Amino acid sequence: MNAPRRAAGPRATQRGATGIRIALSALSLTLAASTAALGAVSLRVARTVVHPAGRLPDTRIVRVDPAAQTITLVRTPDTALPGRYGLFTVGTVDYVRLGSIVGEDENTVTRKLLTHVTADGDLAPDAAFSGWYYDRPEQVRRPFRTVDIDTGVGPCPAWEFATPAATDIWVIQVHGRGTTKAEALRAVPVFHDLGITSLLVSYRNDGEAPKSASGTYALGATEWRDLDAAIGYARRQGARHVIVMGWSMGGALALQAALESPHADVIAGLVLESPVVDWRTVLRFHGRLMRLPAPVIAVAQNALASNWGAAVLGSGEAIPLDRLDGVARARELRHPMLVLHSDDDGFVPSDASHALAAARPDLVTMETFHVARHTKLWNYDETRWVTAITDWVRARGFARD
């Protein structure tokens, strides 16, 4: 027969309570540590978004064959793309143009060099693959001049490609985040051949234009004012109709100008290439790529859009993500636009572009690519890209050729 169980004495009860308190304290410390870690990661993500970064290597050169004028690269979704591209390098040569693929296997891709390389040692192994193709205005073989656009942060350099015959139709090209105005050189010939003057502009904190007080990106919330100054410049030069073409983050600037610019009456339309239409969509996409928990991205967004976040990030002021949401503000738009986007962009997802087209089918012509990746649509299929822009411009009576 079992002996009756004795009731726990005061000491046993005290030990039990102490154990619970220790366990709860440990749990609280763990939660606090986890929260702090998540917060730190969130701030690091937000800081990366607003602080301009130099061009980072994303490609590895395996070998160069000076005799055959070919270059072999580690295989990536970008390096395996058909078409013509550029490669930023370190060494005797700092930029080379790449032609078609002449050989490939599971791990590497060999491409024709369109920039002459004299020796294997001319190029260091680390490089950055690019859709630029042209990196200097002289390569476009159209007359140009360098001008300064007066803005609120100082003179912003620009390239002006005037047409042989006088025209009152201009296109202003706005590059993306982490790049410069050379990104848009690919678009000069198509507009020049349509009799349209091209102005390729810079904007605050892009490495060519003056810095703002904070020296950080505002994701289009303040940079659009430099674009607006460029529209004013074109207007003073005789432009009566201005097409704004925005690449990547430049698309966000173009949309803000269309929504906010006092010169909106001369904006004839927008051409958006791989555009950022809504930053939250982009941030969520990159969060998934990095396998970050959803709360990390949510906190990062809150940091970007809040005054406390601006103080911590050193960004000067909160970034109004709601105001930068082109889909949410679709009903306010009134200019026709052509949107060119690849569904496997890989950097700025096309979801928001499709949502904008669905919200404003009366304004938006959507040209969807596949395989072309981010801002490499011209490189991947130049004929289709040029035809899409040419047809859209002609359909609206903007051509002066």
N, C-alpha and C positions, 0 to 999 in steps of 0.2 A: 504494500500500500504506500502510495507516494506521500511524502511529507507535505503538509500545506506550504504554499509559496509564501515566503515572507515579504511583506510590503517593503518597498525601497525606503531606506532611511534618508534623513536630511542630506547626508554626505553624497549618497548616490544621486539624489535628485539634483543636487548642486553640480555634481560632475556632468550630468546629462545636459543641464542648462548651459554649462560652460562649453561643452562640446558643440552644442547648437550655435552658440554665439561665435565660436571659432570658425565653424563651417560657413556661417553667414558672412563673417568678416572676410574669409578667404574668397567666397563667391563675389562679394562686393569689390574686393581688390581686383579679381579677375575681370569682372565687368568693367570696372573703371579703366583697367589697363587696355582691355579690348576697345572700349570707347575712345580712349586716347589714341590708340593705334589707328583706328578707323578715321578719326579726325585728322591725324597727321597725314594719312594717305590722301584724304579728301583735299586737304590744303595743298599738298604737293601736286595733285592733278590740276587744281584751279590755278596754281602758280605757273604751271607749264603752259596753260592756255593763254595767259595774259602776258607772259614775259617773252619777248622776241628771242628766238633761238637761231643760231647759225645753221648752215646746211650740214646735216649729219650724214655720215657714211651709211649707206644701206646696201651696198653692192661690193662684192669682192672680185678683183681681177685675178684670174688664174694664170693667164699668160698672154703675151703680145707677140705676134709674128710680124716683124717689120718687113720681111721679104714679101709675104702675102698680103700685108696690110689688113690683118684680122686681129680681133681681140676676143678672148674667151673669158666669160664671166660665170660666176656661180649662178645656177638656175634659180630664178624667183618668178612669181607671177608677172612682174614688170619686165625683167630682162628677157623673158620668153615671148614678149609681144611682137607680132609682125609690125613692120613699118620703120620709120626713121626717128631717131631719138638723140639725146645728148648724154654725156657722162662727165660730171665734175670730178676732177682728179687732183692729186697732189704730186708735184714733181716738176720736171722741165716744162711739161705741157699741163695747163690747168683745166682745159676743157676740150673734149673731142666729140665729133659728131659720128653717130653710129648708123650704119645702113642695115640692109637685110640680113636675116639669119642664113648662114652658110653651112652650119653644122650644129648638132645638138645631141645630147644623151640625157640620161636621167638626172645628172647632177650639174651639167654645164650647158651653156649656150655660146656658140661662136658666131660673131657678127662681123660684117665688113666694116672697116674703118674708113670714114669719109673725111677725116682729118689726118694728114700725113704724120706718121710717127717714125722717127729715124732709128730708135733703139728701144729694146725691151725695158731699159732702165728709165725711160722717159716718164713712165707712169708708176706711181706707188700702188700697192695692192688695194688699199681702201678707197672707195669711190662712191659717188651718189648718182643714181640713175635719174634721168630727167626727161620730161616731155618738151623742154624748151626748143631744142634743135638749133635755132638761132640764138646766139648769146650777145651779138653786137648788131647795132642798127645797120651798119654798112653791108652786112651779109644779105639783107633783104633786097638790095639793089633798087632802092627807090630813094629819090631825093628827100633829105630830112634836115631839120635843124634842131638844136637844143634850146629850149626856152625854160624860163622859171615862172612858176605860177605863184602869185602872192597869196598866202593863206594865213590863218590865225597863228600858226606856229613858225612862219617864216617862208622863204622861197622854196618851193618844191620843184625839183627838176623834172622836165618832161621832154619827150621827143615828138616833134610835129612833122608828119609826113603829108605835105600839101600835094594836091592833085595838079596836073599841068594846067587845066582850065579852072577858072574861079568857080567855087561852089559854095552854097549856103547850107550844105548838109555835112555834118561832122560826125565821127564816131569817137567816143572817148573810151579808152581801154583801161580797166582797173585790175591790177594783178591781185594775187591771193596772199595769204598769210605765209610769212617766212620766205617770200620770193621778192623779186623786183620787177620793174616794168618790162624787162627783157622777156618775161614770160609771154607777153602778148604780141611779140614780133611776128608770130605765125599768122596772125589775123590781118596784118597790114596789106598783103597782096590782094586778098579777096575784096576788101573795101576800096583799095586804090583802083582796082580794075572796074569797080562800079562807079567811079568818079566821086568818091567820098574821102575827105581829108581825115586822117587818123591822128589822134593825140593820145600818146601813151604816158600815163601820169604816175607819180609817186605820191605817197601819203605818209603822215607822221609815223615815226618809229619803224619804218621799213628798211632802214639801213642806208637809204639815199636821201630821203627828206629829213628835215630837222626833227628832233625829238620833242615830245610833249613834256610837260612838267614831271609827269610820273615815269615817262619812258616805257610805258606798257601799252599793249593792245587794249582797245575797248570793243573789239569784235565788230566794228562798224558803227558803234553808237556815236563816236566823235569823228572817226576818220572820214565819214561821208561828207563832212564839211570841207575837207580838202578837195574831194571830188566836185563838190558844189562850186568851189572857187574855180576849178578847171572849166566847168560849164559856163561860168561867168566870163572867163577868159575867151572861150570859143565864141561866145555871143559878141564880145567886143571886137573880135576879128571878122565878124560878118556872118556867123552861123545863125541860121533861123530854125534849123531842125537839128537836134542832137540825139544820136543813138548812144546809149550807154551800154558797153559790154563789160560784164564783170566775171572774173575767173575765180572760182572757189570762194574765199572770203570776200573777194571783190564783188561777188554776187550780192552779198549782204549789204555792201556799200551802195550798190546800184539800186537795190530795193529801197533802202533808206532815202536815197536821193529822190526816187520817184514818189515816195510818201511825204517827204519833209521839205524838199528843196523849194526856195522861193523862185527858182528858175524852172520849175516843173512845166511851165507853159511851153518851153522850147524842147522839152524831152519828147522825141518822136516815138521812142520805143526802147525796149531793153533786150539785149541778147545775153543770156546767162549760161556760162560754160561750167559744168560741174559745180553748181552754186551751193553756197550755204544759204538755205531758205529759213531754217530754224535751228538755232544752236543747241537746243535741248536734244533734238534728234541726233545731232553729231556727237554730243557728249555721251548719250546713252550707248550709241554704237561703239565708241571707243572703250567705254566701260566693259561692254561685253567682250570686246577683243582682248582686253587685259584681264578678263575674268574677275573683275572687281564686283563685290557685293553691291546691290542696288542702292543701299543706304550711303555708300561712299560717294557715288555719283550724285545722289540727291543733296548731300552736304556740300559737295563741290559746287553744284549749281547755286545753292543758297549763299555760299561764300562769294561767288562771282556777282550775285545780284543784290548783296546787302552792304550796308555801310560798314558793319563790323568786318566783313570779309575784305572790303577795300582797304581798311586800315591794316589788316594782317598781311594782305598780299602786296601792299604798296602800290595799288592800282589807281589811287587818287579818288575815284568815286565808284559807286555801285554801277554795274552794267545792267541796263534795263532789258533783260532777256525777253520780257513780254513785248516790248516795243520792237524788238528785232525778229519777232516771229511773223514771217511773211504769210504763213498759212492763216494764222489767227486774224491777221489784218487784210486778208484777201479782198474783202468787200471795199476797202478803201482804195485799192489800186485802180488806175484808169488808163494805163498805157499798154499797148500791145506788146507782147514779149515772146521771144523764142527761147525755149529752154532746151539745152543740149546736155544730156546726162547719161552715163553708163550705169546699168543696173548692177554691175559688179565693180563699182567705183573703188571700193577698198579703203577710202579715207573719208569722203563725205557721202553718206548713203543717199540714194535717189528717192527715198520715201517721201521726203518733204516736197521735192520737186513734183512728184506725181500727185501729191495732195493739193498742191497749188494749182496744177493743171485741172484737177477735178473740181476745185472750188471756183475757178474762173475760166471755164472753157471758152467763154466769149473773148477773152484776152490772150490766153496762153496757147501757143503752139508747142507741143512737146515732141522732141526728136529723141527717141530712146535708143541708145547703143548697147551693145553687149561685148564683153571681153576687153573693152577699150581702157578700163581703169580710170584713175583720177587725172583730169585735165590732159589726157593723152588721146583725145578723140581725133584731133587733126592728124596726129602721128599714125594712129591705127588705120584710119580710113579717110584720107585727105579729100578724096573725090566726094564722098557722101557729106562730109563736114562742110566743104565749100558750097556744094549744091544746096544744102539746107539753108545756109545763110543767104546765098544769092537769091533763091526763090522767095524767101521771106522778105528780103529787102525790096525786090522787084514788085512783089504782090502789094506792097504798101506805097508804091510810087516814090521810093526814096533814091533809086538809082539815078545817076547823072552821067552814065557812060554813053 
